[in-house]
Every structure is written in C-alpha cells, then in structure tokens.
Amino acid sequence: MPIGVIAAIAVGVVLVMHAASARSERHLVTGYVQAWAAGDYSHMYSMLDPASRQSTSETRFAAAYRRDEMTATVLKLTAEHVGRRSGEFIPVQMLVFTKLFGDLRETLEVPLAGSGSGASVHYTSSLLFPGLEGHERLSRHMALPPRATLFAADGTPLAEGPDRTSPIPDVALQITGTLGPIPAADAATYMADGYPADAHVGLDGLERVFQTQLAGTPGGVLLAGKRVLARTVPKRGRDVTTTIEPNLERAAVAALGTSYAGIAAMDPRTGALLALAGIAFSAAQPPGSTMKIITSTAALAAGIVKLSTVFPYSTQAILDGYTLHNASGEDCGGTLLNSFAVSCNSVFAPLGAKVGGQRLLAMAEKFGFNQAPTIPGATESTIPPKSLGSDLEVGSSAIGQGEVLATPLEMTDVGATIAMGGRRPLPTLQADQPPRFVRVTSGHVAGEVQQMMVAVVDYGTGTAAAIPGVTVAGKTGTAELANTTTANGSSVANANQLTDAWFVGYAPVGHPRIVVGALFPNQGAGGATAAPAVRDVLVAGLQGH
C-alpha cells in the first residue's frame, strides 16, 4: 500500500478518535449542566474527579450551589449551547432566569480533568455560577425601598413612615405588630427573595400579614467578585387598606380588660375581620362546648338525630368505662335543642361517638380545622385524626376536649358558617377583596343549628349575651384543662382556674352583620366570662353597621 494512503488512513483514525473524545467530553458537560438545571446535586457530584471529591463533601458542594442560587434569586437555568474544549475548559452558554435580576446570559467555563471517555469535571469556585472567572465569588448588595403604609378600614393610618407611627396609637398598638430582624427560621426564605441580611421585617400582627405588599421589592447589584453582573432598582410596595375598624377594635380591647384573652370579630357576609384583639389568632386552646356546633352539624347532616330527638336526663355519661360528668354535676337531657341550649355533655359525648371519628373529622375540616389559615401568621386549629380512635376519644373531641385545639378566629368562622346558612366565609384582613365562601353544610341543617344557638342565648347557658330588641345566636364553651369534679361529681374549689371560657355569637339572626368569638384562658365558665364580653362587641358592631 502506498505510503500516502497509509498516512491518510492514520490521519483519519486520529480525527475519528479525536471527534469521539470531544463527543464524550461534551456529553459529560451537557449531563453536568442538565443535572444542575434539575437540581440534582448528587448526580453533579458523581461527575467530579477524585481530587475534587476529596477536597469537598457532597453536602458542602450542594450547599455552595444553593447559596449562589439564592444570592442571585434563581428561578430556573438552562444550557443554551455547549461549546468545544479549549485547553482545560469547555464553555457553556447559560440562560439564568432570576426573580430580581432579570434574565442573565453568561458563560460557564467547565474545567475538565482527563480527556475523552475518561474525563471528569474538576470542581472550582467559578463553577458555582455562570459568569464567574478565576477565584471570583458571587455576592450581592441589596436594599429595600421605603415601607408602604397600613390603613384602617376608615382610611386612618395604622402604621406609616420609617417609624411606623399612627394618629390612633391606642388601636395601632393592638393590631399593627412590630418590625424586627429577620428570624433565623425565616432567613433562607427572605434570602431567596433578595432581602438584605440586616433587613427588618414584620414579626407579628398586620406588619407580618402584609409583609410582602408593604416591603416592596428589594433592589441592588449582583457581583462576580468586584464586577457587576446585573442591577435592579428597589420597587416600593403598595399601601394596604385593612378591614380593621378602629371603634370595633377599641371595643374588643375594652372587652378583654386586663385579661390574657383573645377576641375576633368578623363580618360574615364578606369574611372581613373587623377586630382582632389579644390572642385572637395566635393561640389555640381546647374549644370546649363551642365544638358542639360542629358535632351537631355532623349529626344532623348524617340524619342521626333531629331537633326533637329526646335524650334521657343524666348527670354523666360513660364511654369505654370512663365517666364524663356534666359541668357542676348538672342533671340535663331532653330534646336535642334543649340539650344544646344547656350544653349537656352527657348527651353530646355519646352523640359524638355515634357520629364517629371519620364523620366528625370530615365535618371539622370543612369548618376549617387542619387547614392552613388564610391569615399569614395565624395558628392552625387542629383535630388530630389519630386522636379519634375509641368512643371515648371521639366523644371527648365532640365536646371540645381531647386533643382538639382552636383559636378564637377559627371558632368565629365556625359561627359565621352557621350565620351564612352553611357557607363558610374565608377570613380576610384586606379591604375591597371579593368574598370567598366554602360550602360546609346545607342551609336546612345550618338553620337547625341556628335554632339551637338562639335557644342558648334565649334561655340556656348564654343569656349574658342577650341584647334587647335583637335576636342573638351563640354558643358557650367551658373547656376543662384539668379535672374539675370530685369523685361524687361536685366541683373542686379552684374550678374556675382550671377551665377556659369561650363564647361565639352573632347578630342579628336572619340578617347577620357581625360574628364575635372570645377565649378567656383559665378564667371560668363561658357563660359568665366570655358571653358578656362578646355581647359588648356585638353591641358596638351593630351600632357601627
């Protein structure tokens, strides 16, 4: 064979081998950036050369990538073009979509160790973000715009300016909340949103609820070492008009007095929260007999009882061999309506067991239990499914004991659901929002529960909530935090300190304009402590509407 032909064949073989080697290397780099786009840091780490894997752990490797992605507020990234090897690097044209800095087109230089099918990625700090060169690190300098203003429903500022002042400080102090350094638990979230590390954010109250709207959008520069990769300008947030009515907030605060307690007031027609005082949405306690609103709804909806169903009079009920006493050893029973009016545990605990854990849980969840609250920062009200196994557990939960926990806000929403004919208004603190409702039960069943709630105020345990000339519906609750009865059924000496006092009420029945829920922890019976407080707020609300 002529020497020229042999040489040509040799050159061809070399070219083919070089092309195969280049394909292997580009395939490696393509796989690396595709794994990055998918957030598969473990797969990326597996492509590193042994020296790189010895220099950093997989955990530190992944953390470094996440840090730079949060620094740049990355939403998504993709490889537009993988180039050919140049020296020890393969360049990749990357498109990075960010939350704050727009879309960035930068080159990522991927260093290789070895060649061909034996190549692997060599880890350097410049691999952490497109556009980095040499030993540059990604950083940012950010600032927030001036914070927007919070307004009450009547247009009065609740918090404005850098000092968050208000012309009605007595109201603002109760509901606005405070600003402070970013809590450690929220640091990653705020970093991903572009906040500077030293930013002050809403920690509680309305400042927390409307943090995003009030704070606006951070702005600043994204740096590769000392070089600017991108800039963005801070954008001022928008002013927020809340649903809080100053006069009603004052009434709620006055009704609490000096007590550690909580009151929520709602317009059931819209879900607008008119007042939130004390621990209205920040603390959950056993709801006591206010839970019987839910239990009754479940029992009536299932056709287990009617309002006219008659139950035997008794001072106690026995479930799974355990004796549940009525409050103060009361002997009660009769029709379902009467039993509800006088809050008869010896009727409702066995009735709850008959309803069953599955139906009670489903109804409670329709009313809003075990659901993320619509108000940011509000405590979730819960009824753990695991706590509804035996008849005793279900019966205890049916009367608001066991492991059931609720906030005044949640029980206010429960009352609002009955007031609105079985449609649950979703609570909101922002004015001018279209109302949203969830169907919980039929209008017929809600009407029957309403009849029982009217009886509570007419002649039952909630007469202290009565308003002359106005039909009020309500339900008392007295949740035991410890056993308040002796072996013979009589009350222990310090019973008032061992019970939470609850009341939920609304008015006027038929055309409801305001619903109020109150919780007074460790302060006695609902009818004696919470019902008068709710009445005061109902009166203030009716006068203002």
C-alpha positions as CSV (number, residue, x, y, z in Angstrom):
1,M,0.0,0.0,0.0
2,P,1.4,3.4,-0.9
3,I,2.8,5.4,2.0
4,G,0.5,8.3,1.2
5,V,-2.6,6.1,1.6
6,I,-1.4,4.7,4.9
7,A,-0.7,8.2,6.2
8,A,-4.2,9.4,5.1
9,I,-5.8,6.4,6.9
10,A,-3.8,7.2,10.1
11,V,-4.9,10.8,10.0
12,G,-8.4,9.7,9.5
13,V,-8.3,7.4,12.5
14,V,-6.8,10.1,14.7
15,L,-9.5,12.5,13.6
16,V,-12.2,10.0,14.4
17,M,-10.7,9.3,17.8
18,H,-10.4,13.0,18.5
19,A,-14.1,13.5,17.5
20,A,-15.2,10.6,19.7
21,S,-13.2,12.1,22.6
22,A,-14.7,15.5,22.1
23,R,-18.2,14.0,22.0
24,S,-17.6,12.2,25.3
25,E,-16.3,15.4,26.9
26,R,-19.3,17.4,25.6
27,H,-21.7,14.7,26.7
28,L,-20.2,14.8,30.2
29,V,-20.5,18.6,30.5
30,T,-24.0,18.5,29.0
31,G,-25.0,16.0,31.6
32,Y,-23.5,18.1,34.3
33,V,-25.4,21.3,33.4
34,Q,-28.6,19.4,32.8
35,A,-28.3,17.8,36.3
36,W,-27.8,21.4,37.7
37,A,-30.9,22.6,35.9
38,A,-32.8,19.7,37.5
39,G,-31.4,20.5,41.0
40,D,-29.7,17.0,41.1
41,Y,-26.6,18.0,43.0
42,S,-25.9,14.3,43.9
43,H,-25.5,13.4,40.2
44,M,-23.4,16.5,39.6
45,Y,-21.1,15.5,42.5
46,S,-20.7,12.0,41.0
47,M,-19.2,13.6,37.8
48,L,-16.4,15.2,39.7
49,D,-12.8,14.0,39.5
50,P,-11.4,12.1,42.6
51,A,-9.3,15.1,43.7
52,S,-12.4,17.4,43.7
53,R,-14.5,14.9,45.7
54,Q,-11.6,14.6,48.2
55,S,-11.5,18.4,48.6
56,T,-15.2,18.9,49.4
57,S,-18.1,16.7,50.7
58,E,-21.3,16.3,48.7
59,T,-23.1,18.2,51.4
60,R,-20.8,21.2,51.2
61,F,-20.8,21.0,47.4
62,A,-24.7,21.2,47.2
63,A,-24.8,23.9,49.9
64,A,-22.4,26.1,47.9
65,Y,-24.6,25.8,44.8
66,R,-27.7,26.5,46.7
67,R,-26.1,29.6,48.3
68,D,-25.2,31.2,45.0
69,E,-28.6,30.3,43.5
70,M,-30.3,32.1,46.5
71,T,-27.9,35.0,46.1
72,A,-28.9,35.5,42.5
73,T,-32.6,34.7,43.3
74,V,-32.5,32.0,40.6
75,L,-35.9,30.7,39.4
76,K,-34.6,28.4,36.6
77,L,-31.5,27.9,34.5
78,T,-30.8,26.2,31.2
79,A,-27.8,25.5,28.9
80,E,-28.3,27.1,25.5
81,H,-25.1,25.8,23.9
82,V,-22.2,23.5,24.9
83,G,-19.0,24.5,23.1
84,R,-15.8,22.7,22.2
85,R,-13.0,22.1,24.6
86,S,-10.5,24.9,24.7
87,G,-7.5,24.0,26.8
88,E,-8.7,22.7,30.1
89,F,-12.3,24.1,29.8
90,I,-15.5,23.6,27.9
91,P,-17.5,26.8,27.6
92,V,-21.3,26.6,28.1
93,Q,-23.7,29.5,27.2
94,M,-26.2,29.6,30.1
95,L,-29.5,31.4,30.4
96,V,-30.5,32.1,34.0
97,F,-33.9,33.3,34.9
98,T,-34.0,35.2,38.2
99,K,-36.6,36.7,40.4
100,L,-35.0,40.1,40.8
101,F,-32.1,40.5,38.3
102,G,-34.0,39.6,35.1
103,D,-32.7,37.0,32.6
104,L,-28.9,36.6,32.6
105,R,-26.9,35.2,29.6
106,E,-23.5,34.3,30.9
107,T,-20.7,31.8,30.0
108,L,-20.0,29.0,32.4
109,E,-16.4,27.6,31.9
110,V,-16.4,24.0,33.0
111,P,-12.9,22.7,33.9
112,L,-12.1,19.1,33.0
113,A,-9.7,16.6,34.4
114,G,-8.5,13.9,32.0
115,S,-9.8,13.5,28.5
116,G,-12.2,11.6,26.3
117,S,-14.3,8.9,28.0
118,G,-12.0,9.2,31.0
119,A,-12.8,12.9,31.5
120,S,-14.4,14.2,34.7
121,V,-15.4,17.7,35.9
122,H,-12.8,19.5,38.1
123,Y,-14.6,21.5,40.8
124,T,-13.6,25.1,41.3
125,S,-15.5,28.1,42.8
126,S,-16.1,29.5,39.3
127,L,-18.3,26.6,38.6
128,L,-20.9,27.8,41.0
129,F,-22.5,30.5,38.8
130,P,-22.3,31.4,35.1
131,G,-20.1,34.5,34.6
132,L,-17.6,33.8,37.4
133,E,-14.0,33.9,36.5
134,G,-10.9,32.5,38.3
135,H,-11.4,32.8,42.1
136,E,-14.3,35.2,41.9
137,R,-17.3,34.6,44.2
138,L,-20.9,35.6,43.7
139,S,-22.3,38.3,46.1
140,R,-24.9,41.0,46.2
141,H,-25.6,44.4,47.8
142,M,-29.3,44.9,48.3
143,A,-31.6,47.5,49.8
144,L,-35.3,47.7,50.5
145,P,-37.5,50.6,49.4
146,P,-39.3,52.8,52.0
147,R,-42.1,50.7,53.6
148,A,-45.7,51.3,52.4
149,T,-48.5,52.5,54.7
150,L,-51.1,50.4,56.6
151,F,-54.6,51.9,56.8
152,A,-57.6,51.0,58.9
153,A,-60.9,50.4,57.1
154,D,-61.9,54.1,57.5
155,G,-58.6,55.3,55.9
156,T,-56.8,56.3,59.1
157,P,-53.1,55.3,59.0
158,L,-52.2,52.4,61.3
159,A,-48.5,52.5,60.5
160,E,-46.7,54.9,58.2
161,G,-43.2,56.2,57.6
162,P,-39.9,54.8,58.9
163,D,-41.1,55.0,62.5
164,R,-44.4,53.3,61.7
165,T,-46.5,56.0,63.5
166,S,-50.2,56.3,63.7
167,P,-52.7,59.1,64.8
168,I,-54.6,56.4,66.6
169,P,-51.9,54.7,68.6
170,D,-54.3,53.0,71.0
171,V,-55.7,51.0,68.1
172,A,-52.4,50.6,66.2
173,L,-50.6,49.2,69.2
174,Q,-53.1,46.4,69.5
175,I,-53.1,45.2,65.9
176,T,-50.3,46.6,63.8
177,G,-47.5,44.4,65.2
178,T,-43.7,45.1,65.2
179,L,-40.8,45.2,62.8
180,G,-37.5,43.4,63.7
181,P,-34.5,41.5,62.4
182,I,-35.3,38.5,60.2
183,P,-35.9,35.5,62.4
184,A,-33.4,32.7,61.9
185,A,-36.2,30.2,60.9
186,D,-37.1,32.6,58.0
187,A,-33.6,33.6,56.9
188,A,-33.5,31.2,53.9
189,T,-36.9,32.4,52.6
190,Y,-36.0,36.1,52.8
191,M,-32.6,35.5,51.3
192,A,-34.2,33.8,48.3
193,D,-36.5,36.8,48.0
194,G,-33.4,39.1,47.8
195,Y,-33.7,40.8,51.2
196,P,-30.5,42.2,52.7
197,A,-29.4,40.2,55.7
198,D,-29.9,43.2,58.0
199,A,-33.4,44.0,56.9
200,H,-36.2,44.5,59.4
201,V,-39.5,42.6,58.6
202,G,-42.9,42.2,60.1
203,L,-42.7,39.8,63.0
204,D,-46.3,39.8,64.0
205,G,-49.7,41.5,63.6
206,L,-50.6,43.3,60.4
207,E,-47.0,44.1,59.6
208,R,-46.4,40.3,59.3
209,V,-49.7,39.6,57.5
210,F,-48.9,42.1,54.8
211,Q,-45.1,41.9,54.8
212,T,-44.8,41.2,51.1
213,Q,-47.1,44.0,50.0
214,L,-45.7,46.6,52.4
215,A,-42.0,45.9,51.9
216,G,-42.0,46.1,48.1
217,T,-39.2,44.5,46.0
218,P,-35.5,44.7,47.0
219,G,-33.0,46.2,44.6
220,G,-29.3,46.3,44.3
221,V,-26.3,44.8,42.4
222,L,-25.3,41.2,41.7
223,L,-21.5,40.9,41.7
224,A,-18.9,38.5,40.4
225,G,-16.0,39.4,42.6
226,K,-16.0,43.2,42.1
227,R,-17.6,43.1,38.6
228,V,-21.3,43.9,38.2
229,L,-23.3,41.1,36.6
230,A,-26.7,42.7,37.0
231,R,-28.5,45.6,38.6
232,T,-32.1,46.1,39.8
233,V,-33.9,49.1,41.3
234,P,-35.9,48.8,44.5
235,K,-39.6,49.0,43.9
236,R,-41.8,50.5,46.6
237,G,-44.6,48.3,47.9
238,R,-48.2,49.2,47.8
239,D,-50.3,50.7,50.6
240,V,-52.7,48.4,52.2
241,T,-56.2,49.2,53.5
242,T,-57.2,46.7,56.1
243,T,-60.6,45.6,57.3
244,I,-59.9,46.7,60.8
245,E,-62.5,49.1,62.2
246,P,-60.9,51.3,64.9
247,N,-64.1,51.7,67.0
248,L,-64.7,48.0,67.0
249,E,-61.0,47.2,67.8
250,R,-61.3,49.6,70.7
251,A,-64.5,47.7,71.9
252,A,-62.7,44.4,71.6
253,V,-59.7,45.6,73.6
254,A,-62.0,47.1,76.2
255,A,-63.9,43.8,76.5
256,L,-60.7,42.0,77.2
257,G,-59.9,44.3,80.1
258,T,-56.6,43.3,81.7
259,S,-57.2,39.6,80.9
260,Y,-54.9,37.4,78.9
261,A,-57.5,36.6,76.3
262,G,-58.5,37.0,72.6
263,I,-61.5,38.3,70.7
264,A,-62.1,38.2,66.9
265,A,-64.9,40.0,65.1
266,M,-66.0,39.2,61.5
267,D,-68.5,40.5,59.0
268,P,-69.9,37.1,57.9
269,R,-71.1,38.5,54.6
270,T,-67.6,39.0,53.4
271,G,-65.2,37.3,55.8
272,A,-63.7,40.7,56.7
273,L,-62.1,40.7,60.1
274,L,-63.3,43.8,61.8
275,A,-61.3,43.4,65.0
276,L,-58.6,41.2,66.4
277,A,-57.5,41.7,70.0
278,G,-55.2,39.8,72.3
279,I,-54.6,36.2,71.3
280,A,-57.4,36.2,68.7
281,F,-55.4,34.2,66.2
282,S,-52.1,33.4,67.8
283,A,-53.0,30.8,70.5
284,A,-55.0,27.6,70.2
285,Q,-56.8,26.0,73.2
286,P,-59.4,23.3,73.6
287,P,-62.7,24.9,72.3
288,G,-64.9,23.2,74.9
289,S,-68.6,23.2,74.1
290,T,-68.4,25.6,71.2
291,M,-67.3,22.4,69.4
292,K,-70.9,21.2,69.8
293,I,-71.7,23.5,66.8
294,I,-69.6,21.2,64.6
295,T,-70.8,18.0,66.3
296,S,-74.4,19.0,65.9
297,T,-73.9,19.9,62.3
298,A,-72.3,16.4,61.6
299,A,-75.1,14.6,63.5
300,L,-77.9,16.5,61.8
301,A,-76.3,16.2,58.3
302,A,-75.9,12.4,58.8
303,G,-79.6,12.1,59.8
304,I,-78.6,10.6,63.2
305,V,-80.8,13.0,65.2
306,K,-83.5,15.6,64.8
307,L,-84.1,18.7,67.0
308,S,-86.9,16.9,68.6
309,T,-84.9,13.7,69.4
310,V,-85.2,13.1,73.2
311,F,-82.3,12.0,75.4
312,P,-82.6,10.8,79.0
313,Y,-81.7,13.1,81.8
314,S,-78.4,12.3,83.5
315,T,-75.5,13.9,85.3
316,Q,-72.9,11.9,83.4
317,A,-72.1,9.6,80.5
318,I,-69.9,6.5,80.4
319,L,-67.7,5.8,77.4
320,D,-65.2,2.9,77.3
321,G,-65.7,2.6,81.1
322,Y,-64.8,6.2,81.7
323,T,-67.2,8.6,83.4
324,L,-67.7,12.1,81.8
325,H,-69.5,14.5,84.1
326,N,-71.7,17.4,83.2
327,A,-70.5,20.8,84.4
328,S,-71.1,21.2,88.1
329,G,-72.8,17.8,88.1
330,E,-75.9,19.2,86.3
331,D,-78.7,16.8,85.6
332,C,-79.7,17.5,82.0
333,G,-81.2,16.0,78.8
334,G,-84.5,16.2,76.9
335,T,-84.7,17.2,73.3
336,L,-81.5,17.8,71.2
337,L,-82.4,21.5,71.1
338,N,-82.7,21.7,74.9
339,S,-79.5,19.7,75.4
340,F,-77.6,22.1,73.2
341,A,-79.1,25.1,74.9
342,V,-77.9,24.0,78.3
343,S,-74.7,22.4,76.9
344,C,-75.3,18.9,78.1
345,N,-72.1,16.8,77.9
346,S,-73.9,13.6,78.9
347,V,-75.9,13.9,75.6
348,F,-73.2,15.2,73.3
349,A,-70.3,13.0,74.2
350,P,-72.3,9.8,73.3
351,L,-73.8,11.5,70.3
352,G,-70.2,12.3,69.1
353,A,-69.3,8.7,69.5
354,K,-72.3,7.7,67.4
355,V,-71.3,10.3,64.7
356,G,-68.0,8.5,64.6
357,G,-64.4,9.8,64.3
358,Q,-64.4,9.8,60.5
359,R,-67.5,11.9,60.1
360,L,-66.6,14.3,62.9
361,L,-63.1,14.8,61.4
362,A,-64.5,15.4,57.9
363,M,-67.0,18.0,59.3
364,A,-64.4,19.7,61.4
365,E,-62.1,20.0,58.4
366,K,-64.9,21.5,56.3
367,F,-65.2,24.2,59.0
368,G,-61.5,24.9,58.7
369,F,-59.7,22.6,61.1
370,N,-56.4,21.0,59.9
371,Q,-56.3,23.7,57.1
372,A,-53.6,26.3,56.6
373,P,-55.2,29.6,57.8
374,T,-55.9,32.3,55.2
375,I,-54.3,34.8,57.6
376,P,-50.4,34.6,57.5
377,G,-49.0,34.0,60.9
378,A,-52.3,32.7,62.3
379,T,-52.1,29.5,64.4
380,E,-53.8,26.5,62.7
381,S,-56.7,24.9,64.5
382,T,-56.3,21.1,64.7
383,I,-58.1,17.9,65.4
384,P,-55.6,15.1,65.0
385,P,-57.0,12.1,63.2
386,K,-55.0,9.7,65.4
387,S,-56.9,11.1,68.4
388,L,-60.3,9.8,67.1
389,G,-60.0,6.0,67.6
390,S,-62.1,4.9,70.6
391,D,-65.6,6.0,71.5
392,L,-64.1,7.9,74.5
393,E,-61.6,9.8,72.2
394,V,-64.3,10.7,69.7
395,G,-66.8,11.6,72.5
396,S,-64.3,13.8,74.2
397,S,-63.4,15.6,70.9
398,A,-67.1,16.1,70.2
399,I,-67.4,18.3,73.3
400,G,-64.2,20.2,72.6
401,Q,-61.9,18.2,74.8
402,G,-59.4,15.5,74.0
403,E,-56.7,16.8,71.6
404,V,-58.9,19.4,69.8
405,L,-57.3,22.9,69.6
406,A,-58.9,26.0,68.2
407,T,-58.2,29.8,68.0
408,P,-60.9,32.4,68.6
409,L,-60.6,33.3,64.9
410,E,-61.4,29.7,63.9
411,M,-64.5,29.5,66.2
412,T,-65.6,32.9,65.0
413,D,-65.5,31.4,61.5
414,V,-67.5,28.4,62.7
415,G,-70.2,30.7,64.0
416,A,-70.1,32.7,60.7
417,T,-70.7,29.5,58.8
418,I,-74.0,28.9,60.6
419,A,-74.9,32.6,60.3
420,M,-74.5,32.3,56.5
421,G,-76.6,29.3,56.0
422,G,-73.8,26.7,55.9
423,R,-71.4,28.7,53.8
424,R,-68.0,29.3,55.5
425,P,-66.6,32.8,54.7
426,L,-62.8,32.7,54.3
427,P,-61.3,35.3,56.7
428,T,-59.5,38.2,55.2
429,L,-57.8,41.3,56.5
430,Q,-57.6,43.2,53.2
431,A,-60.4,45.5,52.2
432,D,-62.0,45.5,48.8
433,Q,-61.4,41.8,48.3
434,P,-64.2,39.8,46.7
435,P,-65.7,37.5,49.4
436,R,-64.9,33.8,49.1
437,F,-67.0,31.0,50.6
438,V,-66.8,27.3,51.1
439,R,-70.0,25.2,51.4
440,V,-69.9,23.2,54.6
441,T,-73.5,22.0,55.1
442,S,-76.9,22.6,53.7
443,G,-79.0,25.7,54.5
444,H,-81.5,23.4,56.2
445,V,-79.0,21.9,58.6
446,A,-77.4,25.3,59.3
447,G,-80.9,26.6,60.1
448,E,-81.5,23.9,62.7
449,V,-78.1,24.6,64.3
450,Q,-79.1,28.3,64.4
451,Q,-82.3,27.5,66.2
452,M,-80.3,25.8,68.9
453,M,-77.8,28.7,69.1
454,V,-80.7,31.1,69.6
455,A,-82.0,28.9,72.4
456,V,-78.6,29.2,74.1
457,V,-79.0,33.0,74.4
458,D,-82.8,32.9,75.0
459,Y,-82.8,30.6,78.0
460,G,-79.6,28.5,78.0
461,T,-76.1,29.0,79.1
462,G,-75.5,32.2,77.1
463,T,-78.2,34.5,78.4
464,A,-75.5,37.1,79.3
465,A,-75.0,37.7,75.6
466,A,-78.7,38.8,75.0
467,I,-79.3,42.2,73.5
468,P,-82.7,43.8,74.0
469,G,-84.6,44.1,70.7
470,V,-82.0,41.9,68.8
471,T,-82.1,38.2,68.2
472,V,-78.7,36.8,69.1
473,A,-77.4,33.3,68.3
474,G,-74.5,31.9,70.3
475,K,-72.7,29.0,72.0
476,T,-70.8,28.9,75.3
477,G,-67.8,26.8,75.9
478,T,-66.1,25.8,79.1
479,A,-63.0,23.7,78.3
480,E,-61.5,21.7,81.2
481,L,-57.7,21.9,81.4
482,A,-57.8,19.5,84.4
483,N,-60.4,17.5,86.2
484,T,-62.8,20.0,87.8
485,T,-65.1,17.5,89.6
486,T,-64.6,15.2,92.6
487,A,-65.5,11.5,92.6
488,N,-69.1,12.3,93.6
489,G,-69.5,14.9,90.8
490,S,-69.2,18.1,92.8
491,S,-66.9,20.9,91.6
492,V,-63.3,21.3,93.0
493,A,-62.5,24.5,94.9
494,N,-60.4,26.2,92.2
495,A,-62.5,25.0,89.2
496,N,-62.5,28.5,87.5
497,Q,-58.8,28.5,87.2
498,L,-58.9,25.1,85.5
499,T,-61.2,26.0,82.7
500,D,-61.0,28.1,79.5
501,A,-64.1,30.4,79.0
502,W,-65.4,30.6,75.4
503,F,-68.3,32.2,73.6
504,V,-69.2,32.6,69.9
505,G,-72.2,34.7,68.9
506,Y,-73.7,36.6,66.0
507,A,-76.5,39.1,65.3
508,P,-79.0,39.9,64.1
509,V,-80.2,36.4,63.3
510,G,-81.6,36.2,59.8
511,H,-79.6,39.2,58.6
512,P,-76.2,38.7,60.3
513,R,-73.8,41.7,60.3
514,I,-71.2,40.7,62.9
515,V,-69.9,37.5,64.4
516,V,-67.7,37.6,67.5
517,G,-65.6,34.8,69.2
518,A,-63.9,35.1,72.5
519,L,-61.5,33.0,74.6
520,F,-60.5,33.7,78.2
521,P,-58.0,31.0,79.2
522,N,-58.1,29.8,82.8
523,Q,-60.9,32.2,83.6
524,G,-64.0,30.2,84.4
525,A,-67.2,29.4,82.5
526,G,-68.1,30.6,79.1
527,G,-71.5,31.9,80.0
528,A,-70.2,34.0,82.9
529,T,-66.9,35.3,81.5
530,A,-66.8,35.2,77.7
531,A,-70.5,35.8,76.8
532,P,-70.7,39.3,78.4
533,A,-67.5,40.3,76.5
534,V,-68.9,39.1,73.2
535,R,-72.2,41.0,73.9
536,D,-70.2,44.2,74.3
537,V,-68.5,43.8,71.0
538,L,-71.7,42.8,69.2
539,V,-73.4,45.9,70.5
540,A,-70.5,48.1,69.3
541,G,-70.6,46.4,65.9
542,L,-74.3,46.7,65.4
543,Q,-74.1,50.4,66.3
544,G,-71.4,51.0,63.7
545,H,-73.1,49.0,60.9
